Structures are given as C-alpha cells and as structure tokens.
Amino acid sequence: MPDIQLIELNVNGESHDLAIPPRRTLADVLRHDLGLTGTHVGCEHGICGACTVLIDGAPARACLTFAVQVEGAEIRTVESLAGPDGAMNDLQQAFTDHHGLQCGFCTPGFLMLAEGYLAEEPEPTREEIREVVASNICRCTGYHTIVDAIEHCARKRRADCASG
Amino acid sequence: MKPAAFTYHRAGSVRRAVELLSELGEDAKVIAGGQSLVAMMNYRLARPEHLVDIAHVKGLAGIRRVGGALHIGALTTHHAVEVADLTPDFAVLSRTMRWVGHLPIRTRGTIGGSLAHADGTAEWCILAVLLDARIVVEGPGGTRRIAASDLFLGPFTSALEPDELIVEVVFPRRAPRAALTEYAERRGDFAIVAAAVDLDGCPEAPDIPLVVLGGVAPTPLPVRLGPDFTGTTGPGRFGEFATAVADQVQIRDDTGVSAHYRRGLVRTLVERACEEAAQA
C-alpha cells in the first residue's frame, strides 16, 4: 500500500487539497496534480533551473523540493505573472521586447528567478544580474538578451516608481 | 529521475525529531532544505525509507551574537547568512555564501544540512574547520558539542549518530581578516579546489595564516606552516606563503584532474584568499 499524504497547498493565491505520495516533487505536483504546466522540468537534479518557482517569495527549485515540505508556504508559478485578461506583466514584456527567449523552454524558470530576485534587489548592477542568471541554463540565447530584459525591467520599474 | 518511495514524518520539535530518528533507525534521514538530499534521491544515490522533516521546528533558524561569538541556528539558510550584517567580525561568512550553489539553492539550503551532508568541498564545512566552530547536536542522551575538526570523518561521513540532529553552530572566535575563494569549471559547481584563510587563525603563531583546503583530501584539510613563515601576513609575501602551502600538501592524481593542476590551483587560490583576507 503506497504511502499517501494529505496536504493543503497554496499556489498562486488558491488553496488546493491534495492526496499525494510524499515522493512527489513540487514540480510534478504543479504539473500533474494541478495542471500548471508552465513550470517546466529539465534535469530533475537542480542544475537547469527550468522548474524555478517562488516559495514564500524566494526563487527555489521545484524539482529539489517535495510538495509535502511546503505545506503552509505561498507558492507562485509563472502562471501568476500575466493579468487576469492574459496580458503579459512588465517582466514578460521585457523578455519579449529584448528577445530574451528563443525556444522558450527555460523561460518560465528565468522569469520566476528574475521576479523573485528583483523583489529583493530592485537596483541590481548588470554584473549582479549576470551572476544570478548563471543559476539557470538557456541553450538558445547566450544569456545577453535575458540580462538585457531583466536590467531594463528593473530600470523601468524604478522609473515608474520615481514618477508615480 | 524520480526518487524512490518513502514515508514522510514531520517533526514539530527537536525532541520529537530525535524520538523519530531513534525509532526509525538507520533507514531514516533528516530533511531540512533538501538541496543536496533531494538531488541524491532523484539520482537514487540515496533511498531513505523515511524522511524526518525538521523545517517546521520553531527556533532553529536565526543568527545571534553572544558575547564575541556568533551562533547560527541549524535551519538558517545560506541566503539568510548572505544578506545578514555580520561585519566586521564574521563578514567572511556572508561573503563566502556567494560561492554556495546559486541563489535558488541558497534560499532553501541550510547550514545544518550542509554540515551534516559533510561534503569535503562544501563551503560551510571548510569555514567550520577554519573558524574552529562547535557543532551543537541533540540526541537521545541530550546535548553534545562537536568540534568541527572532529566532525568530518571521510567523504560524506560525519561523526553524527543516526539519531542525532544538528541544532546550532557556534563560531567562537572573531575572524575579521579571513576569506574563502574557490575554482570550479562552471559557476556554482562543486569546487575543484577551495582555499580558506584566516590571517589571525593560529593563536600559537600569530603571524602565520591558517589555511583550510577543500578538494585536496576527503575532508577539509587544515594546513599550518612552521615558524619559518612568521611575518607572512604582510602583502608581498603571500605568493611565497602560498607556494609553500602548495608544496606541503599531498595531492594525488584524480579522474580528470592531475595533481600538478590541482597543486597549481592551491597555490593561486591560497594567494588570492590571503589578499582578500588582508583587504577585508
């Protein structure tokens, strides 16, 4: 008889009651149990960063976290970024404007990494952004356009904040 | 891959965690941030039958200054140390955190988990030995303190009993002039060589830097040079000192990394760490 754990998981502001085997990672619960397939799974050992989500606001690897560990935490996935009408948020728009993606497989991970990072550090230097995005793997862009997108998004947010 | 099945136990207190570990025996592993353990489970290098989750235990996270010492709770994340203001006495800890994996690893991984994992190249293991840390451990018999130099027995092997839990790490001595630096082929990988230096690390020989190396032995390797090197704390002599350290350590050829190459890294990184420590 496989072990089943009953948990309540808070994802993108909604609470979900789940009955899952403890060995199920957060990435798999998001995709298979909740149908939130925006979170991608690449390497399943914490190297590629495609599965990056926010756990209580901090970027984290959903493949290196069992869903049972994060009961009570606030999880945010890439699906939380766009508005209710599907309009992209400013970070997503910056990735589009600066060609920060080609095939798009790694993009949800980079978006959530940047979303969590900019919330903590709204005034990063380009060098600091480079160091942070080194945590995720993109095999299309060569990273420059991703760094551009994050840098411009941060700059625009600061400008909007100052004028607003 | 997907990890093998296991039974999940959530401990609400240190006492309960120790009880669970005593009941479940060697088939149980403690999970805190899980940043090493879950990767190993996904690879099926680890297949524990039971996981005891201590992440919800109150009071195990946080950084306190107690007199001249620094106490760090076992569940304190690398990132919490990275952003803490530990200047000037323990700033080396914050500065070193940038070498630990990547940001999304540092937000989950913990100091206690890193020490219990006992990877000889891990930054926390090297820092603990460099700064003479005391590891506070709870077990069925109560509390005991393990000196960092006695904690690491071999690769991924520590002096912790299966029913013991790290609750706190105490750094007893201030280290305003210390630094750690390392080299890996890609940022965030496990270091091929890591070098940590405390310019004031040898109380019995105050002019000779204490060096701890990762990646040259199964466990963090302290290197103390003799009185001939008195006065090497001054800039300009760090290169000479680093060469002497590199000449002294025994290094064997390894898969993909020759002893010659690794010795060169030791020399370069020890000199670099000395310079960073002097500027700290």
Boltz contact constraints between the chains, C-beta under 6 A:
constraints:
  - contact:
      token1: [A, 3]
      token2: [B, 7]
      max_distance: 6.0
  - contact:
      token1: [A, 5]
      token2: [B, 8]
      max_distance: 6.0
  - contact:
      token1: [A, 22]
      token2: [B, 8]
      max_distance: 6.0
  - contact:
      token1: [A, 23]
      token2: [B, 3]
      max_distance: 6.0
  - contact:
      token1: [A, 23]
      token2: [B, 5]
      max_distance: 6.0
  - contact:
      token1: [A, 23]
      token2: [B, 6]
      max_distance: 6.0
  - contact:
      token1: [A, 44]
      token2: [B, 42]
      max_distance: 6.0
  - contact:
      token1: [A, 45]
      token2: [B, 39]
      max_distance: 6.0
  - contact:
      token1: [A, 45]
      token2: [B, 42]
      max_distance: 6.0
  - contact:
      token1: [A, 46]
      token2: [B, 39]
      max_distance: 6.0
  - contact:
      token1: [A, 52]
      token2: [B, 104]
      max_distance: 6.0
  - contact:
      token1: [A, 58]
      token2: [B, 107]
      max_distance: 6.0
  - contact:
      token1: [A, 59]
      token2: [B, 104]
      max_distance: 6.0
  - contact:
      token1: [A, 60]
      token2: [B, 104]
      max_distance: 6.0
  - contact:
      token1: [A, 60]
      token2: [B, 107]
      max_distance: 6.0
  - contact:
      token1: [A, 60]
      token2: [B, 108]
      max_distance: 6.0
  - contact:
      token1: [A, 61]
      token2: [B, 104]
      max_distance: 6.0
  - contact:
      token1: [A, 64]
      token2: [B, 35]
      max_distance: 6.0
  - contact:
      token1: [A, 64]
      token2: [B, 38]
      max_distance: 6.0
  - contact:
      token1: [A, 64]
      token2: [B, 39]
      max_distance: 6.0
  - contact:
      token1: [A, 68]
      token2: [B, 8]
      max_distance: 6.0
  - contact:
      token1: [A, 69]
      token2: [B, 53]
      max_distance: 6.0
  - contact:
      token1: [A, 132]
      token2: [B, 103]
      max_distance: 6.0
  - contact:
      token1: [A, 134]
      token2: [B, 187]
      max_distance: 6.0
  - contact:
      token1: [A, 135]
      token2: [B, 102]
      max_distance: 6.0
  - contact:
      token1: [A, 135]
      token2: [B, 103]
      max_distance: 6.0
  - contact:
      token1: [A, 135]
      token2: [B, 104]
      max_distance: 6.0
